[in-house]
Amino acid sequence: MKKLNKQDLAEVLHAKLGGTKVSADLAVETLIEFITDSLKRGDEVSLAGLGIFSVKRREARDARNPRTGETIRVQAMNVPKFRAAKALKDSVK
């Protein structure tokens, strides 16, 4: 199993579309920035065939420090969430 990263995605985009590697890097950065900014505003981003990016509210809770066993309070926070599309799930079975 190989781990792929942002640079690998840019290289695939460059090979598929042509142009310069700089423009492929910019396209990948723009996509990530668009998704991030949308989630910050509380919007959902739905990409057909891939899935839905959204934000979920995680309420405050008590947790336990595994080293000391001490109970600590974890504040409420927003966390990113991804739900894979059926097409993506079916393709990796």
Secondary structure as GFF3:
##gff-version 3
##sequence-region A 1 93
A	DSSP	alpha_helix	6	17	.	.	.	ID=ss1
A	DSSP	alpha_helix	21	40	.	.	.	ID=ss2
A	DSSP	beta_strand	45	47	.	.	.	ID=ss3
A	DSSP	beta_strand	51	58	.	.	.	ID=ss4
A	DSSP	beta_strand	61	64	.	.	.	ID=ss5
A	DSSP	beta_strand	71	74	.	.	.	ID=ss6
A	DSSP	beta_strand	77	84	.	.	.	ID=ss7
A	DSSP	alpha_helix	86	91	.	.	.	ID=ss8
###
